Amino acid sequence: MAKCKQCKVEVISTEDKCPLCQTPIIGKMDPIFPSIAPDIRNHNLIFKIISILGLFASGVCLIINLVFKTKVFFSLYVFLSFLYLIGFLYITIKKRENPCRVVINLVTITIFFIVLFDLLTGWHSWSINFVVPIVLSVSVITMGIMSLAGNLLVEDFLGYFLLTILYGMIPLVLILTGLVSIVVPSFICIIISFFFLLFLAIFEGRNMKTELKRRLHL
């Protein structure tokens, strides 16, 4: 703390002299507010750089497609990959208030783009046979770990956890409709989803009923 030797008082001032007697102040004044380290992560700049690079790469690939008249219109795949990257970064960086919501959003856009890629490449069913069940299984397990070890409030994760489990039942629908030809990954995903649904029913049954009534406006 800065002090005035003449007045024998502590001085809260940014001046070099005492405001009472103009005697030079001894020592330095402690900062009134705590120092806050500047946020060096400029998210907007990152998005702008990635957007410019992604659009440039897509444009170059489009020119190559048009000039050489390639059979595979790969510029579309590059552009879709760029869109997925932007969505992924937006969700993980700017929409990270609730980690459970982040998982749901990532699963949604991942499944959408994976199925879209499969459709654009001639639909070989690799998306629903393998990738979709694996992504959904990982999301359900991740949500379970987060709810147990993340110190989250029940109202912060329960609704998203139930939605993730509901997503995990998608392979069951695909099996019943006959769209899936390789059922092992889908069965694993269904078993994992049922296991965590049973877990919630046993340990969070009352809260689960309350959350369902609130979500369904019952």
C-alpha positions, 0 to 999 in steps of 0.5 A: 500500500502506498503511504504518505510519510508526512501525513502518515496515512495510506493513500489510495491514489494513482498520483505520485504525490499525496493529495493532502500535502503533496509529499511524494508517496512512498511505495506503490498502491495495490491494485483495486481490482484483481488482474485478469489475464487477457483471453488470447483465444480469438474464436472469431478469428479462428472461424474466419481463417477456417472459413476462408481456407475451407471456401478456398479449398472448395473453390479450387476443387470445383474449378478442377472438377469443371476444367477436367470434367472428372467423374467424381464431383469431389468438390462437393465432398470437400465443401460438406467436410468444411461445413461439418468442421465449422459446425463441429467447432461452433458447437464445441467452442461457442456452445459449450455451456452445457456439455450434455447439450454439446454431445447431443448436438455433435451426435446430430450433425455427425449422423446427418453428415455421415448418412449424407456422405453415404447417399452421395457416394451411392448408398452402400449402407456403411453409415447405418451398418457401422458408423451410426451405431458406433457413434450412438453407442459412444454418445450414450456411454459418454453421457453416462460417464459425464452424469456420474463423474461430471458433478452435474445437476440432475436437471442439467443432464437427465433430459439430454441423457434420455434423448441420447438413449432415445437416439440409441434406439434408432438402430432398432428401428433400422433393424425392424425396417430391414435397412440394416444388413449387418446387425451386430453393431446395431444390437450392441448399441441397443443393448447399451441404450437399454442398460443405461435406460434401466440404470436411470429407471433404478437410480433416477426413476422419480426424477425421470418421471418428472422430467418426462412430464415436464418435457411432454407437458403432461 
